[in-house]
Amino acid sequence: MTTDIRADLIGAVRRSPNGTCLAVLWPSPPHAARWIVTDRWGSTGYETDERVATWPVVGAVPFSPAAGMELAEITPPTAKTGAPR
């Protein structure tokens, strides 16, 4: 099953079919390829939407819009009460 790549949000992570590479949607304009690809040794460069279109989505980079996480400051608990300040 192929997902519509236009629906991917920045930070979406796709895994290559053979499991050796990850692609993260992290555009770097004006470069036309939008997916930064890495393997076990490090970055292999950018790939196009078409190149990773069949790779399944396996997650999202934390703190990116695709992760669905709030970017709010978290106040650590106080030493005396253990409650947030």
Biopython code that builds the backbone (N, CA, C, O; Angstrom):
import numpy as np
from Bio.PDB.StructureBuilder import StructureBuilder

atoms = [
    (1, "MET", "N", (0.840, -1.184, 0.000)),
    (1, "MET", "CA", (0.000, 0.000, 0.000)),
    (1, "MET", "C", (0.885, 1.248, 0.000)),
    (1, "MET", "O", (1.811, 1.355, 0.804)),
    (2, "THR", "N", (0.605, 2.169, -0.883)),
    (2, "THR", "CA", (1.366, 3.408, -0.978)),
    (2, "THR", "C", (0.548, 4.539, -0.377)),
    (2, "THR", "O", (-0.648, 4.667, -0.640)),
    (3, "THR", "N", (1.204, 5.353, 0.430)),
    (3, "THR", "CA", (0.558, 6.505, 1.035)),
    (3, "THR", "C", (0.760, 7.710, 0.135)),
    (3, "THR", "O", (1.761, 7.794, -0.576)),
    (4, "ASP", "N", (-0.179, 8.642, 0.159)),
    (4, "ASP", "CA", (-0.047, 9.864, -0.625)),
    (4, "ASP", "C", (1.069, 10.715, -0.030)),
    (4, "ASP", "O", (0.922, 11.239, 1.075)),
    (5, "ILE", "N", (2.172, 10.858, -0.741)),
    (5, "ILE", "CA", (3.319, 11.589, -0.208)),
    (5, "ILE", "C", (3.016, 13.060, 0.031)),
    (5, "ILE", "O", (3.717, 13.714, 0.803)),
    (6, "ARG", "N", (1.986, 13.591, -0.615)),
    (6, "ARG", "CA", (1.630, 14.993, -0.385)),
    (6, "ARG", "C", (1.044, 15.199, 1.003)),
    (6, "ARG", "O", (0.994, 16.328, 1.491)),
    (7, "ALA", "N", (0.601, 14.123, 1.646)),
    (7, "ALA", "CA", (0.022, 14.221, 2.981)),
    (7, "ALA", "C", (1.096, 14.183, 4.072)),
    (7, "ALA", "O", (0.794, 14.463, 5.232)),
    (8, "ASP", "N", (2.334, 13.847, 3.730)),
    (8, "ASP", "CA", (3.402, 13.790, 4.726)),
    (8, "ASP", "C", (3.690, 15.184, 5.273)),
    (8, "ASP", "O", (3.663, 16.174, 4.542)),
    (9, "LEU", "N", (3.961, 15.239, 6.559)),
    (9, "LEU", "CA", (4.337, 16.485, 7.207)),
    (9, "LEU", "C", (5.839, 16.508, 7.427)),
    (9, "LEU", "O", (6.489, 15.462, 7.429)),
    (10, "ILE", "N", (6.388, 17.692, 7.613)),
    (10, "ILE", "CA", (7.818, 17.805, 7.893)),
    (10, "ILE", "C", (8.141, 16.931, 9.104)),
    (10, "ILE", "O", (7.465, 16.992, 10.130)),
    (11, "GLY", "N", (9.178, 16.127, 8.963)),
    (11, "GLY", "CA", (9.596, 15.240, 10.042)),
    (11, "GLY", "C", (9.088, 13.819, 9.898)),
    (11, "GLY", "O", (9.488, 12.944, 10.666)),
    (12, "ALA", "N", (8.205, 13.565, 8.920)),
    (12, "ALA", "CA", (7.736, 12.199, 8.700)),
    (12, "ALA", "C", (8.929, 11.314, 8.346)),
    (12, "ALA", "O", (9.844, 11.744, 7.642)),
    (13, "VAL", "N", (8.913, 10.079, 8.838)),
    (13, "VAL", "CA", (10.023, 9.151, 8.604)),
    (13, "VAL", "C", (9.508, 7.940, 7.831)),
    (13, "VAL", "O", (8.504, 7.330, 8.200)),
    (14, "ARG", "N", (10.206, 7.609, 6.767)),
    (14, "ARG", "CA", (9.898, 6.425, 5.956)),
    (14, "ARG", "C", (11.102, 5.487, 5.984)),
    (14, "ARG", "O", (12.245, 5.934, 6.068)),
    (15, "ARG", "N", (10.831, 4.167, 5.912)),
    (15, "ARG", "CA", (11.897, 3.161, 5.908)),
    (15, "ARG", "C", (11.928, 2.476, 4.556)),
    (15, "ARG", "O", (10.884, 2.132, 4.002)),
    (16, "SER", "N", (13.127, 2.277, 4.024)),
    (16, "SER", "CA", (13.264, 1.601, 2.735)),
    (16, "SER", "C", (12.722, 0.175, 2.841)),
    (16, "SER", "O", (12.750, -0.413, 3.922)),
    (17, "PRO", "N", (12.236, -0.382, 1.745)),
    (17, "PRO", "CA", (11.674, -1.731, 1.770)),
    (17, "PRO", "C", (12.631, -2.800, 2.314)),
    (17, "PRO", "O", (12.188, -3.771, 2.927)),
    (18, "ASN", "N", (13.933, -2.627, 2.095)),
    (18, "ASN", "CA", (14.882, -3.623, 2.606)),
    (18, "ASN", "C", (15.343, -3.316, 4.032)),
    (18, "ASN", "O", (16.139, -4.061, 4.602)),
    (19, "GLY", "N", (14.838, -2.210, 4.610)),
    (19, "GLY", "CA", (15.126, -1.868, 5.994)),
    (19, "GLY", "C", (16.490, -1.281, 6.261)),
    (19, "GLY", "O", (16.883, -1.169, 7.422)),
    (20, "THR", "N", (17.235, -0.897, 5.225)),
    (20, "THR", "CA", (18.594, -0.398, 5.431)),
    (20, "THR", "C", (18.709, 1.120, 5.477)),
    (20, "THR", "O", (19.755, 1.647, 5.855)),
    (21, "CYS", "N", (17.644, 1.831, 5.097)),
    (21, "CYS", "CA", (17.698, 3.294, 5.065)),
    (21, "CYS", "C", (16.447, 3.898, 5.673)),
    (21, "CYS", "O", (15.367, 3.308, 5.638)),
    (22, "LEU", "N", (16.617, 5.082, 6.228)),
    (22, "LEU", "CA", (15.493, 5.898, 6.680)),
    (22, "LEU", "C", (15.515, 7.199, 5.892)),
    (22, "LEU", "O", (16.579, 7.738, 5.588)),
    (23, "ALA", "N", (14.337, 7.689, 5.569)),
    (23, "ALA", "CA", (14.210, 8.984, 4.897)),
    (23, "ALA", "C", (13.348, 9.875, 5.780)),
    (23, "ALA", "O", (12.274, 9.469, 6.224)),
    (24, "VAL", "N", (13.824, 11.088, 6.031)),
    (24, "VAL", "CA", (13.093, 12.055, 6.846)),
    (24, "VAL", "C", (12.722, 13.228, 5.959)),
    (24, "VAL", "O", (13.571, 13.787, 5.265)),
    (25, "LEU", "N", (11.448, 13.598, 5.985)),
    (25, "LEU", "CA", (11.006, 14.743, 5.186)),
    (25, "LEU", "C", (11.498, 16.011, 5.862)),
    (25, "LEU", "O", (10.955, 16.458, 6.872)),
    (26, "TRP", "N", (12.555, 16.582, 5.265)),
    (26, "TRP", "CA", (13.183, 17.783, 5.815)),
    (26, "TRP", "C", (13.696, 18.614, 4.638)),
    (26, "TRP", "O", (14.887, 18.592, 4.329)),
    (27, "PRO", "N", (12.783, 19.353, 3.978)),
    (27, "PRO", "CA", (13.160, 20.093, 2.768)),
    (27, "PRO", "C", (14.297, 21.083, 3.016)),
    (27, "PRO", "O", (14.443, 21.631, 4.108)),
    (28, "SER", "N", (15.077, 21.289, 1.993)),
    (28, "SER", "CA", (16.163, 22.255, 2.039)),
    (28, "SER", "C", (16.128, 23.084, 0.757)),
    (28, "SER", "O", (16.966, 22.908, -0.128)),
    (29, "PRO", "N", (15.133, 24.006, 0.664)),
    (29, "PRO", "CA", (15.008, 24.798, -0.563)),
    (29, "PRO", "C", (16.305, 25.544, -0.852)),
    (29, "PRO", "O", (17.002, 25.940, 0.082)),
    (30, "PRO", "N", (16.635, 25.738, -2.080)),
    (30, "PRO", "CA", (15.859, 25.483, -3.298)),
    (30, "PRO", "C", (16.043, 24.079, -3.852)),
    (30, "PRO", "O", (15.580, 23.799, -4.958)),
    (31, "HIS", "N", (16.709, 23.179, -3.115)),
    (31, "HIS", "CA", (16.900, 21.807, -3.576)),
    (31, "HIS", "C", (15.548, 21.158, -3.840)),
    (31, "HIS", "O", (14.644, 21.261, -3.011)),
    (32, "ALA", "N", (15.399, 20.497, -4.973)),
    (32, "ALA", "CA", (14.111, 19.909, -5.353)),
    (32, "ALA", "C", (13.785, 18.650, -4.552)),
    (32, "ALA", "O", (12.612, 18.385, -4.290)),
    (33, "ALA", "N", (14.791, 17.866, -4.155)),
    (33, "ALA", "CA", (14.556, 16.668, -3.364)),
    (33, "ALA", "C", (14.288, 17.082, -1.916)),
    (33, "ALA", "O", (14.987, 17.936, -1.372)),
    (34, "ARG", "N", (13.268, 16.470, -1.291)),
    (34, "ARG", "CA", (12.845, 16.916, 0.039)),
    (34, "ARG", "C", (13.152, 15.932, 1.162)),
    (34, "ARG", "O", (12.955, 16.266, 2.330)),
    (35, "TRP", "N", (13.624, 14.739, 0.846)),
    (35, "TRP", "CA", (13.823, 13.696, 1.853)),
    (35, "TRP", "C", (15.307, 13.489, 2.121)),
    (35, "TRP", "O", (16.053, 13.123, 1.213)),
    (36, "ILE", "N", (15.747, 13.720, 3.366)),
    (36, "ILE", "CA", (17.127, 13.448, 3.733)),
    (36, "ILE", "C", (17.196, 11.959, 4.103)),
    (36, "ILE", "O", (16.418, 11.480, 4.927)),
    (37, "VAL", "N", (18.125, 11.247, 3.490)),
    (37, "VAL", "CA", (18.199, 9.801, 3.662)),
    (37, "VAL", "C", (19.471, 9.447, 4.427)),
    (37, "VAL", "O", (20.530, 10.038, 4.216)),
    (38, "THR", "N", (19.341, 8.472, 5.314)),
    (38, "THR", "CA", (20.482, 8.007, 6.093)),
    (38, "THR", "C", (20.485, 6.484, 6.143)),
    (38, "THR", "O", (19.437, 5.839, 6.091)),
    (39, "ASP", "N", (21.681, 5.930, 6.243)),
    (39, "ASP", "CA", (21.809, 4.492, 6.455)),
    (39, "ASP", "C", (22.632, 4.301, 7.727)),
    (39, "ASP", "O", (22.823, 5.256, 8.480)),
    (40, "ARG", "N", (23.113, 3.115, 7.975)),
    (40, "ARG", "CA", (23.817, 2.856, 9.234)),
    (40, "ARG", "C", (25.128, 3.624, 9.366)),
    (40, "ARG", "O", (25.656, 3.741, 10.471)),
    (41, "TRP", "N", (25.659, 4.144, 8.276)),
    (41, "TRP", "CA", (26.922, 4.885, 8.319)),
    (41, "TRP", "C", (26.730, 6.393, 8.283)),
    (41, "TRP", "O", (27.702, 7.133, 8.437)),
    (42, "GLY", "N", (25.521, 6.865, 8.087)),
    (42, "GLY", "CA", (25.274, 8.308, 8.071)),
    (42, "GLY", "C", (24.483, 8.735, 6.853)),
    (42, "GLY", "O", (23.905, 7.908, 6.148)),
    (43, "SER", "N", (24.464, 10.023, 6.616)),
    (43, "SER", "CA", (23.669, 10.597, 5.542)),
    (43, "SER", "C", (24.124, 10.113, 4.173)),
    (43, "SER", "O", (25.318, 10.004, 3.893)),
    (44, "THR", "N", (23.145, 9.826, 3.333)),
    (44, "THR", "CA", (23.447, 9.459, 1.946)),
    (44, "THR", "C", (22.964, 10.537, 0.986)),
    (44, "THR", "O", (23.045, 10.370, -0.231)),
    (45, "GLY", "N", (22.459, 11.649, 1.533)),
    (45, "GLY", "CA", (21.997, 12.757, 0.705)),
    (45, "GLY", "C", (20.485, 12.856, 0.651)),
    (45, "GLY", "O", (19.769, 12.217, 1.422)),
    (46, "TYR", "N", (20.019, 13.677, -0.284)),
    (46, "TYR", "CA", (18.581, 13.907, -0.441)),
    (46, "TYR", "C", (18.018, 13.052, -1.569)),
    (46, "TYR", "O", (18.706, 12.756, -2.547)),
    (47, "GLU", "N", (16.739, 12.657, -1.416)),
    (47, "GLU", "CA", (16.020, 11.916, -2.456)),
    (47, "GLU", "C", (14.718, 12.645, -2.771)),
    (47, "GLU", "O", (14.238, 13.465, -1.989)),
    (48, "THR", "N", (14.168, 12.329, -3.923)),
    (48, "THR", "CA", (12.914, 12.939, -4.372)),
    (48, "THR", "C", (11.709, 12.230, -3.765)),
    (48, "THR", "O", (11.821, 11.122, -3.241)),
    (49, "ASP", "N", (10.553, 12.891, -3.845)),
    (49, "ASP", "CA", (9.297, 12.289, -3.401)),
    (49, "ASP", "C", (9.056, 10.955, -4.101)),
    (49, "ASP", "O", (8.647, 9.977, -3.476)),
    (50, "GLU", "N", (9.314, 10.930, -5.399)),
    (50, "GLU", "CA", (9.071, 9.725, -6.187)),
    (50, "GLU", "C", (9.928, 8.547, -5.714)),
    (50, "GLU", "O", (9.467, 7.406, -5.708)),
    (51, "ARG", "N", (11.157, 8.821, -5.325)),
    (51, "ARG", "CA", (12.087, 7.761, -4.890)),
    (51, "ARG", "C", (11.605, 7.068, -3.619)),
    (51, "ARG", "O", (11.783, 5.859, -3.476)),
    (52, "VAL", "N", (10.994, 7.815, -2.687)),
    (52, "VAL", "CA", (10.585, 7.226, -1.402)),
    (52, "VAL", "C", (9.075, 7.003, -1.298)),
    (52, "VAL", "O", (8.581, 6.614, -0.240)),
    (53, "ALA", "N", (8.347, 7.242, -2.371)),
    (53, "ALA", "CA", (6.875, 7.162, -2.343)),
    (53, "ALA", "C", (6.350, 5.808, -1.878)),
    (53, "ALA", "O", (5.293, 5.746, -1.250)),
    (54, "THR", "N", (7.058, 4.734, -2.171)),
    (54, "THR", "CA", (6.568, 3.407, -1.789)),
    (54, "THR", "C", (7.119, 2.946, -0.439)),
    (54, "THR", "O", (6.734, 1.886, 0.055)),
    (55, "TRP", "N", (8.007, 3.725, 0.156)),
    (55, "TRP", "CA", (8.557, 3.365, 1.461)),
    (55, "TRP", "C", (7.491, 3.597, 2.521)),
    (55, "TRP", "O", (6.865, 4.657, 2.518)),
    (56, "PRO", "N", (7.258, 2.662, 3.419)),
    (56, "PRO", "CA", (6.224, 2.864, 4.438)),
    (56, "PRO", "C", (6.623, 3.912, 5.469)),
    (56, "PRO", "O", (7.795, 4.031, 5.827)),
    (57, "VAL", "N", (5.644, 4.668, 5.941)),
    (57, "VAL", "CA", (5.862, 5.635, 7.019)),
    (57, "VAL", "C", (5.999, 4.836, 8.312)),
    (57, "VAL", "O", (5.150, 4.002, 8.627)),
    (58, "VAL", "N", (7.069, 5.094, 9.055)),
    (58, "VAL", "CA", (7.329, 4.348, 10.285)),
    (58, "VAL", "C", (7.380, 5.225, 11.529)),
    (58, "VAL", "O", (7.565, 4.717, 12.634)),
    (59, "GLY", "N", (7.220, 6.527, 11.365)),
    (59, "GLY", "CA", (7.254, 7.405, 12.527)),
    (59, "GLY", "C", (7.464, 8.842, 12.135)),
    (59, "GLY", "O", (7.213, 9.249, 11.001)),
    (60, "ALA", "N", (7.936, 9.606, 13.110)),
    (60, "ALA", "CA", (8.191, 11.022, 12.899)),
    (60, "ALA", "C", (9.326, 11.468, 13.807)),
    (60, "ALA", "O", (9.532, 10.905, 14.882)),
    (61, "VAL", "N", (10.054, 12.472, 13.373)),
    (61, "VAL", "CA", (11.131, 13.038, 14.168)),
    (61, "VAL", "C", (10.517, 13.794, 15.338)),
    (61, "VAL", "O", (9.633, 14.625, 15.129)),
    (62, "PRO", "N", (10.963, 13.527, 16.575)),
    (62, "PRO", "CA", (10.406, 14.245, 17.731)),
    (62, "PRO", "C", (10.520, 15.756, 17.572)),
    (62, "PRO", "O", (11.510, 16.266, 17.047)),
    (63, "PHE", "N", (9.509, 16.450, 18.026)),
    (63, "PHE", "CA", (9.429, 17.911, 18.018)),
    (63, "PHE", "C", (9.298, 18.502, 16.625)),
    (63, "PHE", "O", (9.493, 19.704, 16.444)),
    (64, "SER", "N", (8.969, 17.676, 15.636)),
    (64, "SER", "CA", (8.634, 18.202, 14.316)),
    (64, "SER", "C", (7.109, 18.219, 14.224)),
    (64, "SER", "O", (6.445, 17.536, 15.004)),
    (65, "PRO", "N", (6.547, 18.973, 13.301)),
    (65, "PRO", "CA", (5.082, 18.989, 13.176)),
    (65, "PRO", "C", (4.486, 17.607, 12.934)),
    (65, "PRO", "O", (3.349, 17.350, 13.332)),
    (66, "ALA", "N", (5.229, 16.720, 12.292)),
    (66, "ALA", "CA", (4.696, 15.386, 12.005)),
    (66, "ALA", "C", (4.551, 14.542, 13.255)),
    (66, "ALA", "O", (3.757, 13.601, 13.271)),
    (67, "ALA", "N", (5.295, 14.853, 14.296)),
    (67, "ALA", "CA", (5.237, 14.053, 15.518)),
    (67, "ALA", "C", (3.991, 14.357, 16.337)),
    (67, "ALA", "O", (3.620, 13.572, 17.210)),
    (68, "GLY", "N", (3.347, 15.473, 16.069)),
    (68, "GLY", "CA", (2.139, 15.825, 16.813)),
    (68, "GLY", "C", (2.409, 16.150, 18.268)),
    (68, "GLY", "O", (1.547, 15.940, 19.121)),
    (69, "MET", "N", (3.594, 16.659, 18.562)),
    (69, "MET", "CA", (3.943, 16.963, 19.945)),
    (69, "MET", "C", (3.888, 18.465, 20.172)),
    (69, "MET", "O", (4.241, 19.259, 19.300)),
    (70, "GLU", "N", (3.439, 18.830, 21.355)),
    (70, "GLU", "CA", (3.381, 20.234, 21.723)),
    (70, "GLU", "C", (4.792, 20.744, 22.019)),
    (70, "GLU", "O", (5.585, 20.065, 22.673)),
    (71, "LEU", "N", (5.084, 21.914, 21.543)),
    (71, "LEU", "CA", (6.402, 22.498, 21.780)),
    (71, "LEU", "C", (6.335, 23.491, 22.926)),
    (71, "LEU", "O", (6.668, 24.664, 22.757)),
    (72, "ALA", "N", (5.908, 23.030, 24.083)),
    (72, "ALA", "CA", (5.794, 23.890, 25.256)),
    (72, "ALA", "C", (6.932, 23.583, 26.219)),
    (72, "ALA", "O", (7.408, 22.451, 26.302)),
    (73, "GLU", "N", (7.356, 24.607, 26.940)),
    (73, "GLU", "CA", (8.389, 24.400, 27.940)),
    (73, "GLU", "C", (7.807, 23.591, 29.088)),
    (73, "GLU", "O", (6.697, 23.861, 29.546)),
    (74, "ILE", "N", (8.552, 22.606, 29.549)),
    (74, "ILE", "CA", (8.113, 21.793, 30.674)),
    (74, "ILE", "C", (8.886, 22.248, 31.893)),
    (74, "ILE", "O", (10.117, 22.266, 31.894)),
    (75, "THR", "N", (8.153, 22.617, 32.930)),
    (75, "THR", "CA", (8.776, 23.086, 34.156)),
    (75, "THR", "C", (9.149, 21.889, 35.016)),
    (75, "THR", "O", (8.289, 21.063, 35.323)),
    (76, "PRO", "N", (10.411, 21.778, 35.411)),
    (76, "PRO", "CA", (10.808, 20.638, 36.244)),
    (76, "PRO", "C", (10.180, 20.747, 37.631)),
    (76, "PRO", "O", (9.874, 21.849, 38.086)),
    (77, "PRO", "N", (9.987, 19.618, 38.304)),
    (77, "PRO", "CA", (9.407, 19.674, 39.650)),
    (77, "PRO", "C", (10.366, 20.359, 40.619)),
    (77, "PRO", "O", (11.580, 20.362, 40.419)),
    (78, "THR", "N", (9.799, 20.932, 41.663)),
    (78, "THR", "CA", (10.634, 21.578, 42.680)),
    (78, "THR", "C", (11.226, 20.494, 43.581)),
    (78, "THR", "O", (10.663, 19.406, 43.703)),
    (79, "ALA", "N", (12.349, 20.791, 44.201)),
    (79, "ALA", "CA", (13.027, 19.812, 45.038)),
    (79, "ALA", "C", (12.233, 19.474, 46.297)),
    (79, "ALA", "O", (12.290, 18.340, 46.772)),
    (80, "LYS", "N", (11.482, 20.454, 46.856)),
    (80, "LYS", "CA", (10.776, 20.226, 48.108)),
    (80, "LYS", "C", (9.487, 19.443, 47.933)),
    (80, "LYS", "O", (9.226, 18.507, 48.689)),
    (81, "THR", "N", (8.673, 19.812, 46.944)),
    (81, "THR", "CA", (7.337, 19.217, 46.850)),
    (81, "THR", "C", (7.217, 18.189, 45.730)),
    (81, "THR", "O", (6.310, 17.357, 45.754)),
    (82, "GLY", "N", (8.091, 18.232, 44.780)),
    (82, "GLY", "CA", (7.966, 17.341, 43.649)),
    (82, "GLY", "C", (6.919, 17.813, 42.644)),
    (82, "GLY", "O", (6.716, 17.182, 41.606)),
    (83, "ALA", "N", (6.255, 18.929, 42.959)),
    (83, "ALA", "CA", (5.222, 19.471, 42.078)),
    (83, "ALA", "C", (5.841, 20.478, 41.123)),
    (83, "ALA", "O", (6.842, 21.113, 41.454)),
    (84, "PRO", "N", (5.251, 20.629, 39.935)),
    (84, "PRO", "CA", (5.754, 21.648, 39.011)),
    (84, "PRO", "C", (5.630, 23.032, 39.614)),
    (84, "PRO", "O", (4.729, 23.294, 40.411)),
    (85, "ARG", "N", (6.537, 23.915, 39.232)),
    (85, "ARG", "CA", (6.505, 25.296, 39.734)),
    (85, "ARG", "C", (5.355, 26.059, 39.138)),
    (85, "ARG", "O", (5.171, 27.237, 39.444)),
]
sb = StructureBuilder()
sb.init_structure("model")
sb.init_model(0)
sb.init_chain("A")
sb.init_seg("    ")
for serial, (resi, resn, name, xyz) in enumerate(atoms, 1):
    if name == "N":
        sb.init_residue(resn, " ", resi, " ")
    sb.init_atom(name, np.array(xyz, "f"), 0.0, 1.0, " ", f" {name:<3s}", serial, name[0])
structure = sb.get_structure()
